[in-house]
C-alpha cells in the first residue's frame, strides 16, 4: 500500500503491525506476518511522489473549495456533503466487466468499498419538519454543483493534452468510451462502445458513431474519453 505520511496512515500502520505481533498462536502470527500489508510511505513534503492519486486529491480539493465559496454549513451539513462527495468521486468508472455490447456496466471504486454501485443518501423527514427539508435541499444543491464541476475537471484530466509533436492513438471500433454529457444525473456516467469512426483528410479521427444502450449517437472526439481499448 502506497500513501503519504499523514499521521492517520502512519498511526494505522503502527497499530496493525503491533496487533499482528501480539497474536498468541505462533502459526497464525507467522502466516499473517508473511502476508501482511507492506506500507510504502512517500518522502516528507513530496506529494508529487503520489502521482495520479495526488492529482485526484488536488482536483477534488480545488472543486470543493470553489463549491464552498461563501457557504456556511453546520457540522452535520458538512458531514452529509462530504458523504455525498465521497459517493460521487467513488462512482467514477474504472473499466467494464462484460463483453456484451449492450451491457457496459462499469466497475467503480464503490463496488470495491461498499459492494454497491452508485450510492446516495436518501432524505427522510417528518411532514412538518420544513427546516430539515430546507437544509437537505441546500446540501443537494451543493452536491449537484460539485458533481457538475468535478466531472468536467475529471474528464479533462483523462483526455491526453500533450503538445502534438507526434501522432497519438486514434479511437477504434469497439473501444469503450465515456461520453461527456452535462445532463447525466449525479453519480451516473454515459458509457458507449465505438461502432464506427470518421476520419478527416489528414487521416485522423474527428468523430465517432457510438452505441449507447440500444441507440447510436454521433459525437466529436472532444466529447469522448477512452476508457477501455479494443486490443483485438
Residue, then its C-alpha position, 0 to 999 in steps of 0.5 A: x500500500x502506497x500513501x503519504x505520511x499523514x499521521x492517520x496512515x502512519x498511526x494505522x500502520x503502527x497499530x496493525x503491525x503491533x496487533x499482528x505481533x501480539x497474536x498468541x498462536x505462533x502459526x497464525x502470527x507467522x502466516x499473517x506476518x508473511x502476508x501482511x500489508x507492506x506500507x510504502x510511505x512517500x518522502x516528507x513534503x513530496x506529494x508529487x511522489x503520489x502521482x495520479x492519486x495526488x492529482x485526484x486529491x488536488x482536483x477534488x480539493x480545488x472543486x470543493x473549495x470553489x463549491x464552498x465559496x461563501x457557504x456556511x454549513x453546520x457540522x452535520x451539513x458538512x458531514x452529509x456533503x462530504x458523504x455525498x462527495x465521497x459517493x460521487x468521486x467513488x462512482x467514477x468508472x474504472x473499466x467494464x466487466x462484460x463483453x456484451x455490447x449492450x451491457x457496459x456496466x462499469x466497475x467503480x471504486x464503490x463496488x470495491x468499498x461498499x459492494x454497491x454501485x452508485x450510492x446516495x443518501x436518501x432524505x427522510x423527514x417528518x411532514x412538518x419538519x420544513x427546516x430539515x427539508x430546507x437544509x437537505x435541499x441546500x446540501x443537494x444543491x451543493x452536491x449537484x454543483x460539485x458533481x457538475x464541476x468535478x466531472x468536467x475537471x475529471x474528464x479533462x484530466x483523462x483526455x491526453x493534452x500533450x503538445x502534438x509533436x507526434x501522432x497519438x492513438x486514434x479511437x477504434x471500433x469497439x473501444x469503450x468510451x465515456x461520453x461527456x454529457x452535462x445532463x447525466x444525473x449525479x453519480x451516473x456516467x454515459x458509457x458507449x462502445x465505438x461502432x464506427x469512426x470518421x476520419x478527416x483528410x489528414x487521416x485522423x479521427x474527428x468523430x465517432x458513431x457510438x452505441x449507447x444502450x440500444x441507440x447510436x449517437x454521433x459525437x466529436x472526439x472532444x466529447x469522448x474519453x477512452x476508457x477501455x481499448x479494443x486490443x483485438 
